[in-house]
Amino acid sequence: MLHPYALLTAVAVAAPLVAPLWRLFFGDWPHFAYDAGLRPVPEQWPDIKRQLSTRLSSVLTTFAVDLLGFLLAYAAIVALVYQTLVWTAGFFLD
């Protein structure tokens, strides 16, 4: 019965890392827009809307790849914390 509690604890311990990981993979708007191929980087909403309509596939692909990297990195951190908690609990409780 230890494993569900260890998983919930691992997710709670890794939760503060969501914002830094998000910034790592997506950056801010100019960085993401440049990576997605929106050049020059639009600053006003009409320019953003116009460029998004012309380069939607590039923006969606960039977003999907960044999201996949973010989710894999977060899952790896949660798995590492989970394994550490289970190993530590197993070491001290047995």
C-alpha positions in Angstrom: 0.0 0.0 0.0 3.1 2.2 0.1 3.3 2.7 -3.7 0.2 5.0 -4.3 1.4 7.3 -1.4 4.9 7.3 -2.8 3.6 8.3 -6.3 1.4 11.1 -4.9 4.4 12.3 -2.8 6.7 12.2 -5.8 4.2 14.3 -7.9 3.9 16.8 -5.0 7.7 17.0 -4.6 8.2 17.5 -8.4 5.3 20.0 -8.7 7.4 23.1 -8.1 9.6 22.2 -11.1 6.7 22.7 -13.6 7.2 26.4 -14.1 11.0 26.2 -14.6 10.6 23.2 -17.0 7.9 25.1 -18.9 10.3 28.1 -19.3 13.1 25.8 -20.3 11.1 24.1 -23.1 8.9 27.0 -24.3 10.8 30.2 -23.2 8.9 33.4 -23.4 6.7 34.5 -26.4 9.5 36.0 -28.5 11.7 32.9 -28.1 8.8 30.5 -28.9 7.6 32.6 -31.9 11.1 32.7 -33.3 11.5 28.9 -32.9 8.1 28.4 -34.6 9.2 30.4 -37.6 7.2 33.6 -37.0 9.7 36.1 -38.3 9.7 39.0 -37.6 8.4 38.2 -34.2 4.9 39.7 -33.9 4.1 41.9 -30.9 0.6 43.0 -31.6 -2.4 40.7 -31.7 -3.4 41.5 -35.4 0.1 40.6 -36.5 0.1 37.5 -34.4 -3.2 36.4 -35.8 -2.1 37.0 -39.4 1.1 35.1 -39.0 -0.5 32.2 -37.1 -3.0 31.7 -39.9 -0.2 31.5 -42.4 2.2 29.3 -40.4 -0.2 27.3 -38.3 1.4 23.9 -39.0 4.9 25.2 -38.0 3.5 26.7 -34.7 1.6 23.5 -33.9 4.6 21.3 -34.6 6.9 23.4 -32.5 4.3 23.4 -29.7 3.8 19.6 -29.9 7.6 18.9 -29.8 8.1 21.3 -26.9 5.2 19.8 -25.0 6.5 16.3 -25.6 9.9 17.2 -24.3 8.3 19.0 -21.3 6.2 15.9 -20.4 9.1 13.5 -20.8 11.3 15.6 -18.6 8.7 15.9 -15.9 7.9 12.2 -16.0 11.6 11.4 -15.7 11.8 13.7 -12.6 8.7 12.2 -11.0 10.1 8.6 -11.7 13.4 9.5 -10.1 11.8 10.9 -7.0 9.4 8.0 -6.9 12.2 5.4 -7.1 14.1 7.3 -4.5 11.2 7.4 -2.1 10.4 3.7 -2.6 14.0 2.7 -2.1 14.4 4.8 1.0 11.1 3.5 2.5 12.0 -0.1 1.7 15.4 0.4 3.2 14.1 1.8 6.5 10.8 -0.1 6.8 12.1 -3.6 6.2 
